[in-house]
Amino acid sequence: MTAPRVLTIVLNWRTPEMSLKSAAAAQRAMAGIAGEIVIVDNNSGDGSFEKMQAETSGWDRVRVIQSGHNGGFGAGNNAGMHAGLSDGTRPDYVYILNSDAFPAEGAIAALLAHLEATPKAGLAGSHIHGPDGAPHVSCFRFPSILGEFEGAARIGPVSRLLRHHSVPLPMPETTQPVDWLAGASLMIRQEVLDAIGGFDETFFLYFEETDLCRRAAQAGWQTHYVATSRVEHIGSVSTGMKGWDRVPEYWFASRRHYFIKNHGRGYLALVTLAHLTAASLGSLWRLIRRKGAPRPPHFLRDLVLGDLGSALRGPIKRKADA
């Protein structure tokens, strides 16, 4: 029986040293696994492509390609999927690895073994932790009206009442199915990609893995969290999210597209109304109690104006899913 082959994709955007470190960690974790690693430079335009090509010269089973344009996270990973293996064939599994994520030895093998042993699982993701070992929130429910209300309110009694609707899940202690997983370390069956396509490239950044897992679920595939697969993740190195002074428009655009695509414009209106109502209650609660972190500047205004603008513009024209 032929051993399953894995194509690991590391997407680079102006972080060549970090991407090389991630690819080196993946190379160690790929020991004993058939397949290759492809580093995709997402048209960084800063010399990243040339630097990574030079650095990886002579590396075993690693190559660097150019996406040709910066279409975002999904488009860059789709470019790696379309590149396939160096012999022109397709892998049995595609493993998406963030450029600031570093799998432990055995982490990739654990995902592969789980998918090989669990036919109903189409996607599998890792236990993600920071450099200090603290677990990152990486398991989620699909977004919903009540989930949006809970997340916007940030009030203890409300969160307890709506705990079965909250989008972030407590870190599971064991391997189990979840709705969707963060895309920092995610293995996908090629069979799933053949059935549903790759990432929807309308999402520039954020919500693309949510949408992918949802499409897989609609096609009958489960997404599983694999507790024994351990991956260190720094987080937000390429996006700069930790240093945001203001949430960028592409986050709001991705949120709008997710809800409209999967539920329709009426549902988006209800989700936004739920968010505004909950945010108002939460602000009043924190004012009375005189504690609680403030929201990002202009967040609610940008959310509402963006949603109104989308409603006035009419149906979204989006690219193909693959």
Salt bridges, closest charged atoms under 4 A:
GLU17 OE2 - LYS51 NZ 3.89
GLU36 OE1 - ARG63 NH1 2.94
ASP60 OD2 - ARG61 NE 3.99
ASP87 OD2 - ARG5 NH1 3.43
ASP100 OD1 - HIS233 NE2 3.02
GLU148 OE2 - ARG255 NH2 3.07
GLU148 OE2 - HIS275 ND1 2.92
ASP194 OD1 - ARG90 NH1 2.43
ASP200 OD2 - HIS257 NE2 2.91
ASP200 OD2 - LYS261 NZ 2.94
ASP200 OD2 - ARG318 NH1 3.41
ASP211 OD2 - ARG215 NE 2.97
ASP211 OD2 - LYS261 NZ 2.95
GLU249 OE2 - ARG256 NH2 2.62
ASP302 OD1 - ARG246 NH2 2.86
ASP307 OD2 - ARG255 NH1 3.23
ASP321 OD2 - ARG215 NH1 3.85
ASP321 OD1 - LYS261 NZ 3.52
ASP321 OD1 - ARG318 NH1 2.70
